[in-house]
Amino acid sequence: ATPAIKMVTYSDSARYYSRVEDVIEGRGLDMPYTGEGVIVGVIDCGFDFNHINFRDADGNPRVKAVYLPLDETGKKIMINRIQLPGSCFETPDKIRALTTDDPLTTHGTQTAGIAAGSYRENGWYGVAPGADIVACAMPETELTDVRIAHCLAYINDYAKRVNKPYVVNISLGNNAGTHDGTSFLTRIFKQ
């Protein structure tokens, strides 16, 4: 029998080789880049919307908006006179009342933390710790290309309303389709 070989995590290597600290501190750049003034949109499942990693240094929430395509308890969303399914939550009190979209996973919390986490006590804060966060979430069993398209429309609309640039992380997918740029979701991404 072959003895087991001890393994260790190496997620910190990506941070080192991407020079994240240099970018955040502005070393060798014209200024620091912390994500301040930018929205990080995350479309995923398993968000803890009120996680400590999504608070600023004063304890204020950095999750500025949440869109839940399957929820009917919040504010309805109209974009270009079309009502999206689900609801949004755009005030600190409304977001504070939320718990999670999917108690069976934490993928969204982890992903948003890598992108924009700001908790510094353990040294593992995100790439854009000063960014505002817009979370679009649904249970993992309910992920569809149409719902992802609705989430993209919501993030785009929210960013326009608050007049901020944005980036979107979608750590989701499958291997179905043509892989030639003509699929429904690929066309939505291009827009």
Secondary structure as UniProt FT lines:
FT   HELIX           11..17
FT   TURN            18..19
FT   HELIX           20..25
FT   TURN            26..28
FT   TURN            36..37
FT   STRAND          39..44
FT   TURN            49..50
FT   HELIX           52..54
FT   TURN            57..58
FT   STRAND          63..68
FT   TURN            69..70
FT   STRAND          75..79
FT   TURN            80..81
FT   STRAND          82..89
FT   HELIX           92..96
FT   TURN            103..104
FT   HELIX           107..116
FT   TURN            121..122
FT   TURN            129..130
FT   STRAND          132..137
FT   HELIX           140..142
FT   HELIX           145..162
FT   STRAND          166..170
FT   HELIX           184..190
//
